[in-house]
Amino acid sequence: METRPLGETGQESSILTFGAIALDPLEQSDATAMVEDVLAAGVNHVDVAPTYGTAESKLAPALADHRDEIFLAAKTQERTYNGFWGELHVTLDRLGADSLDLFQFHAVTSDRELDAITGGYSPEMAQDGHDPGALAAARDAKERGLIDNIGLTSHGDPSLIHRALSRMPGLDTVMFPLNPTLDARRGPQHDYRSVLKRAKRSGIGTIAIKAFAKGEWDSDLKKSERPYHTWYDPYDEAGEIADCLTYTLTDGPDTIVNAGDPELVAPILEAAREFEPMDEADREALREERVDQNSPVPKPY
């Protein structure tokens, strides 16, 4: 599988990142087998989070056998200094790992969260017991060798991501939505392409999510009735999956994350192994085809 430099981290990531949320619905034996298959196909970048149910613990057995082969990325939704440290240690324990290659501030979608992460404070306030924020904890953890890189993920408005990049200097990676539907839409609220361009200019690694998103689930459809374990309605035909992946990776991010259902992992993996850039005429045709579709991002808050 093709690899690309992940910004200036020094990591050469496979163009497909394995989103380990797909392990959550599986029995342990099936989860371990899936990780083995993904690694055998050439994937070397794995992404997991404590909010992904049992994914961290189900990744652990395969991780124990293949730690040196995996760029291990985890996430936290803790925003305070102490909260960050607590979740980092829990995640390391569940994974059976001594350190992480990348630890990301997960799902940052509001300025209030950004204020908390960055501390939103002056040195004088810190002396008065003000919480310095999770970013300070991440930098301390990096100095202690517990994490190698610090990242940000968001499916919020692109303007919020731009503000985060300005207020969090030194970020190593950024994860954000990118797909033909978003590129076809007018308006700054859909302009994740500007985030991609800014990150690349700054040497920040770029990780795309929601590449396979078709739209929101039908509001009348109960969660238990959904055919896939994804919070959006995904494309699921082989040709559609290949179009989503090829479009997004062409002139796009360093790597993209698979849709989070185990049934979709194999066809997405196959599309990644067969990746060839899409010419601009086909990309434009795909944008025109999807311009009237509803995108589940940016997620409103």
C-alpha positions in Angstrom: 0.0 0.0 0.0 1.2 3.5 -0.8 2.6 5.5 2.1 3.0 9.3 2.5 4.9 11.5 4.9 2.6 12.5 7.8 3.5 16.1 7.7 6.9 16.7 9.4 6.5 14.0 12.1 9.0 11.7 10.4 6.3 9.1 10.0 5.5 7.5 6.6 1.9 6.6 7.0 -0.1 4.2 4.8 -2.7 6.1 2.8 -5.4 4.3 4.8 -5.5 4.6 8.6 -7.3 1.8 10.4 -10.0 3.3 12.5 -10.2 0.8 15.3 -13.7 1.8 16.2 -14.6 -1.0 13.8 -13.4 -3.5 16.4 -16.0 -2.6 19.0 -18.9 -4.8 17.7 -16.6 -7.8 17.3 -15.7 -10.7 19.5 -12.0 -10.6 20.6 -10.9 -13.4 18.2 -12.5 -11.7 15.2 -11.1 -8.3 16.3 -7.6 -9.7 16.5 -8.0 -11.4 13.1 -9.2 -8.1 11.6 -6.1 -6.2 12.8 -3.8 -8.9 11.5 -5.5 -8.7 8.1 -5.3 -4.9 8.0 -1.6 -5.0 8.9 -0.9 -7.7 6.3 -2.5 -5.4 3.6 0.1 -2.7 4.4 -1.7 -0.5 6.9 0.7 0.9 9.5 -1.3 3.7 11.1 -4.0 2.8 13.6 -6.4 5.2 15.3 -8.4 4.5 18.5 -10.2 6.4 21.3 -11.8 5.6 24.7 -15.1 6.7 23.3 -15.0 3.8 20.8 -16.5 1.3 23.3 -14.2 -1.7 23.7 -11.9 -0.8 20.8 -8.9 0.0 23.0 -8.9 -3.3 24.8 -9.7 -5.3 21.7 -6.8 -3.7 19.9 -4.4 -4.7 22.7 -3.7 -8.4 21.8 -2.6 -7.6 18.2 -0.8 -4.5 19.4 1.3 -6.6 21.7 2.6 -8.7 18.8 3.0 -5.8 16.3 3.8 -2.7 18.3 6.9 -1.9 16.2 4.9 -2.1 13.0 2.2 0.3 14.1 2.0 4.1 14.3 -0.3 4.2 17.3 -2.7 7.2 17.5 -5.1 7.6 20.4 -7.5 10.4 21.4 -8.9 12.3 24.4 -11.9 14.4 25.0 -10.5 15.6 28.3 -9.9 19.3 28.3 -8.3 20.0 31.7 -4.7 19.4 32.7 -5.5 16.6 35.3 -8.2 15.1 33.1 -5.7 14.7 30.3 -3.2 12.9 32.5 -5.9 10.6 33.9 -7.2 9.6 30.4 -3.7 9.1 29.0 -2.8 6.6 31.7 -6.1 4.7 31.3 -5.6 4.5 27.5 -2.0 3.3 27.9 -3.2 0.7 30.4 -6.0 -0.6 28.1 -3.7 -0.8 25.1 -0.9 -2.4 27.1 1.4 0.3 25.7 4.2 2.3 27.2 3.8 5.3 24.9 1.7 6.6 22.0 3.0 7.8 18.7 0.2 10.4 18.5 -2.3 11.7 21.1 -5.1 13.8 19.7 -7.5 16.3 21.2 -10.7 14.6 20.0 -13.8 16.3 18.5 -13.0 19.9 19.3 -16.1 21.7 18.1 -16.5 24.8 20.1 -14.5 27.8 21.3 -15.4 26.9 24.9 -13.5 23.6 24.5 -10.7 25.4 22.8 -10.5 27.9 25.7 -10.3 25.0 28.2 -7.6 23.1 26.2 -5.4 26.1 25.8 -5.9 27.3 29.3 -7.2 30.7 28.1 -5.1 32.2 30.8 -2.2 34.4 31.6 0.8 33.3 33.6 -0.6 35.4 36.5 -3.8 33.4 36.4 -1.9 30.2 36.5 -0.2 31.3 39.7 -3.7 31.7 41.2 -4.5 28.1 40.6 -6.2 28.5 37.2 -6.2 25.2 35.3 -3.4 25.5 32.6 -5.4 23.2 30.2 -4.9 19.9 28.5 -2.5 21.3 25.9 0.0 22.0 28.7 -0.4 18.5 29.9 0.2 17.1 26.4 3.4 19.1 26.1 4.5 17.8 29.5 3.7 14.2 28.4 5.7 14.7 25.2 8.7 15.9 27.2 8.4 12.8 29.4 8.4 10.5 26.4 4.8 9.2 26.8 3.6 10.7 23.5 5.7 11.6 20.4 3.2 13.9 18.6 0.2 16.0 19.5 -2.8 16.3 17.2 -6.3 17.8 16.9 -9.5 16.3 15.4 -12.7 18.1 14.6 -15.8 17.7 12.5 -16.9 21.2 13.4 -16.9 24.3 11.3 -13.6 24.9 9.4 -13.3 28.3 11.0 -13.1 26.7 14.4 -10.3 24.4 13.2 -8.4 27.5 11.8 -8.7 29.2 15.2 -7.4 26.0 16.9 -4.4 25.9 14.6 -3.7 29.5 15.5 -4.1 29.0 19.2 -2.3 25.7 19.5 1.2 26.3 17.9 3.3 23.2 17.5 0.5 20.8 16.6 1.9 17.8 14.6 -1.3 16.6 13.0 -4.9 17.7 12.3 -7.9 15.4 11.4 -10.9 16.8 9.6 -13.7 15.9 7.2 -13.0 15.8 3.4 -15.2 14.4 0.6 -16.7 15.3 -2.8 -19.9 16.5 -1.3 -18.1 19.0 0.9 -15.9 20.2 -2.0 -19.1 20.7 -4.1 -20.7 22.9 -1.5 -20.4 26.7 -1.5 -19.6 28.7 1.7 -16.9 28.8 4.3 -18.8 26.3 6.5 -17.9 23.6 4.0 -14.3 24.8 3.2 -12.3 22.0 4.8 -10.0 22.2 1.8 -8.7 25.5 3.2 -7.7 23.6 6.4 -5.8 21.0 4.2 -3.9 23.8 2.4 -3.0 25.6 5.6 -1.8 22.4 7.4 0.3 21.4 4.4 1.9 24.9 4.3 2.8 24.5 8.0 4.1 21.0 7.8 1.2 19.6 9.9 0.2 16.0 9.1 -3.3 15.8 7.5 -5.8 13.0 8.3 -9.2 12.9 6.6 -12.4 11.5 8.1 -15.9 11.2 6.7 -14.6 10.4 3.2 -17.3 7.7 2.9 -20.2 9.7 4.3 -23.3 9.7 2.2 -25.4 11.7 4.5 -27.3 11.7 7.8 -29.3 8.7 8.8 -33.1 8.9 8.2 -34.5 10.5 11.4 -37.2 7.9 11.5 -34.7 5.1 11.6 -33.9 3.8 15.1 -30.2 3.4 16.0 -30.8 -0.4 16.4 -32.3 -0.5 12.9 -29.3 1.0 11.1 -27.4 -1.4 8.9 -24.0 -0.1 9.9 -22.3 1.0 13.2 -21.6 4.5 11.9 -23.0 7.8 13.0 -23.6 8.7 9.3 -25.1 6.8 6.4 -22.1 5.5 4.5 -21.6 4.6 0.9 -21.3 0.8 0.8 -21.1 -0.3 -2.9 -17.6 -1.2 -4.0 -17.6 1.3 -6.8 -18.8 4.1 -4.6 -16.3 3.2 -1.9 -13.5 3.3 -4.5 -14.7 6.7 -5.8 -14.8 8.2 -2.2 -11.3 7.0 -1.4 -9.7 7.9 -4.7 -11.3 11.3 -4.8 -10.3 12.2 -1.3 -6.7 11.0 -1.6 -6.1 12.6 -5.0 -4.4 16.0 -4.3 -5.5 15.5 -0.7 -4.5 14.5 2.8 -1.6 12.3 3.9 -4.0 9.5 5.0 -7.7 8.8 5.4 -9.6 6.8 8.0 -12.0 4.0 7.1 -15.7 4.0 7.9 -16.2 2.6 11.3 -18.2 -0.5 10.6 -16.4 -3.9 10.4 -18.3 -4.9 7.2 -16.9 -1.9 5.4 -13.3 -2.5 6.3 -12.5 -5.1 3.6 -13.8 -3.1 0.6 -12.2 0.1 1.8 -8.9 -1.8 2.3 -9.2 -3.2 -1.2 -9.8 0.3 -2.6 -6.7 1.6 -0.8 -4.5 -1.2 -2.1 -5.7 -0.4 -5.7 -5.5 3.4 -5.3 -4.6 5.4 -8.4 -5.1 9.2 -8.6 -8.4 10.4 -10.2 -8.2 12.8 -13.0 -9.7 16.2 -12.6 -12.5 15.6 -15.1 -13.7 12.6 -13.1 -13.4 14.6 -9.8 -15.5 17.4 -11.2 -18.1 14.9 -12.4 -18.3 13.4 -8.9 -18.7 16.8 -7.3 -21.5 17.7 -9.7 -23.2 14.3 -8.9 -23.1 14.9 -5.1 -23.7 18.7 -4.9 -27.3 18.3 -3.8 -26.7 15.6 -1.2 -26.8 16.3 2.5 -23.5 16.1 4.3 -23.5 15.1 8.0 -20.7 17.6 8.6 -20.0 20.2 9.8 -21.8 18.8 12.8 -23.9 21.5 14.4 -23.4 22.4 18.1 
